[in-house]
Amino acid sequence: MNEFQEIFIKYKDLITLAVYGSAIMLIVIGLYAALIKKHLVKIVIGLSIMEAGVNLLFVAVGYVQSGTAPIFSPGNEDAAAKMVDPVPQALVLTAIVIGFAVTALALSLVIRLYKHHHTANIDQIKSLKW
């Protein structure tokens, strides 16, 4: 066993708590940016940060210590108890692609709004109602 594995086993609970805490902090920071900031680009960045936090939380929930790949093979029938659940990983991969598309669409809308109104501030765009 190498040094990294020994440290990980010794501080497993602390590392798990740090990963969950990091995911929750990313979600809170993104939520703050999306709700409080007035510039549209900052709001889109906040949504992206929040998405990263949710993805990290999904991966952390699906983690199994000393887990194996979810592949059954002959002679290894008792390995099902130590297999990692592939569903959270598949959901995160799909969420990354969807999040990229949503972010690209949101930024393109911000560019169009900026070209039309010459500002990216929400308060100034709201005051330009007809």
N, C-alpha and C positions, 0 to 999 in steps of 0.2 A: 504494500500500500504506500502510495507516495505522500508527500507532505501536505499537498492540497486536500486530498481525501481525508486525512486525519484532522485537519483544521475544520473541514466541512462537517464531519461527524461530531466533533466537539462542540461547534457553535451552530448546529442545525436549526434549533429553535430561534436563535437570534437572527440568522440569515433569512429564515422564513418570515419572521416578523418584519424585517427590513424590506423584503420584496413586497409584501402586502402593504406596508406603510408607504413605500414609494409609489405603488399603483394608486392608492387612495389620494396621496398628495398630488399626483399628476392630474387626477380627475378633478380635485378641488381647484387647482390652479387654472385648469382649462375652463371650468365652470365660472370662476371669477372673471376671467378674461372675456368669456362669451356674454356674461350678464352685465358687467360694469363698464367695460371699455366702450368708447363711442366711435372709434375708427374701424371701418369695415375690415381692413386687413388684419388688425389685431384680433377681431372677433373670429375670423377664419383661422388664424393661428391658434387661438384658444380652443376652438373646436378640434383642431388636429392634435393638440396636446391632450385634450380629454379623451380622444380616440386612442391615443397611445397608452394612456393609463388603463382604459378598459381592456385593451388587448393584453397588456401585461398582467392584469388581474385574471383574465381567462387562462393564460398560460400557467400562472402560478397555481390556480385551482386544479388544473389537469396534471400537475407534476406528481410523480410517484418516485420516492427515493429508491435507488438501485433498480429502477424499472427497466424492462426490456421492450423491444419493439413488438407491436401487436401482430406477430407472425407465428402461427402454429406450425410445428414441425414434428415429425414422428419421433417418439421417444422423449418428448418434452411436454407431456400432457399437463403437468402440474404448474406450468409457467403462467397460466392465466391469472393467477393471483398477483403476480408481479408485473403484469403488462401495463404499459401506459395507455390511458384512454386517448384514442386518436381524434375524437370528436372536437375537443377544445382547440386542438392544433388546426384542424380543418376549418373551424369557425374563424379562427384568428387569421389564417391565410386569406379566406374570403373577405373578412372585414378589412384587411389591409388594402386589397384591390378596390373594394367599394369605397373605402375612405379616400384613397387616392383620386378616384373619379369624382367624388363629391367635392373634395378640396379644389380640384382643377375647375370644376363647374362654378363653384362659389367664387374663386378668384377671377374667372372670366366675367362673371356678373359684376363683380366689384370694378373691373376695368371698364365695362360698358357704362356703369353708373358714373364713374369718374369722368369718362369722356362726355357724357350727357350733361351732368350737373357741375362739373369742374370741382368736385369735392368728394371726399370719402367719409365725411363726418355725418353720422346719423342725424344729429340735431339739425344740421343745415339742410339735409335732404328732406327731412320731415317738413321744414318750414317752406319748402318749394312746392307744396301741394297746390293743385289748381282748383 
